[in-house]
């Protein structure tokens, strides 16, 4: 009987040892999986935060660029009333002559019709709604040269955006 009891206790101890080892393995596995899950969750949170930060910076930069473009429009509107504006119109006439030939007509703002009339340019219309500049049309009507401030801004918008954005510093 003593032998049986000793054998029973020995087997019971062996089972207890295996149970403790198995519990230890399961606990270690759970700890490892928990650490992996925590790291994954942390990485996702950090990634989302970085993405939000980039979006906020992009939106702030875009707002600054839009404000800069609006300021450029204001400056151009003011420029069209300045003393040096007729010199710019004269340069536009020279561009039109070189691209369209000597015979062309112009569509302009009513404020600019006197200047073009004095230059001997045929007026096609004087009701152009623009901040400044003009639209020139070749004598045969086949070519048009749009030198309005709005068109010049549109053509150079990418360059302006880059310049304004780089000033962010």
WOWO-V470848 format. One record per run of one state. SS is the DSSP state (a for helix, b for strand, c for the rest). FROM is the first residue (numbers start at 1). LEN is the number of residues. If there is no record, write none. Layout:
ss = [SS:SS]
from = [FROM:FROM]
len = [LEN:LEN]
This chain:
ss = [c:a:c:a:c:b:c:a:c:b:c:b:c:b:a:c:a:c]
from = [1:2:80:85:101:104:109:110:119:122:126:133:139:144:149:156:157:167]
len = [1:78:5:16:3:5:1:9:3:4:7:6:5:5:7:1:10:3]
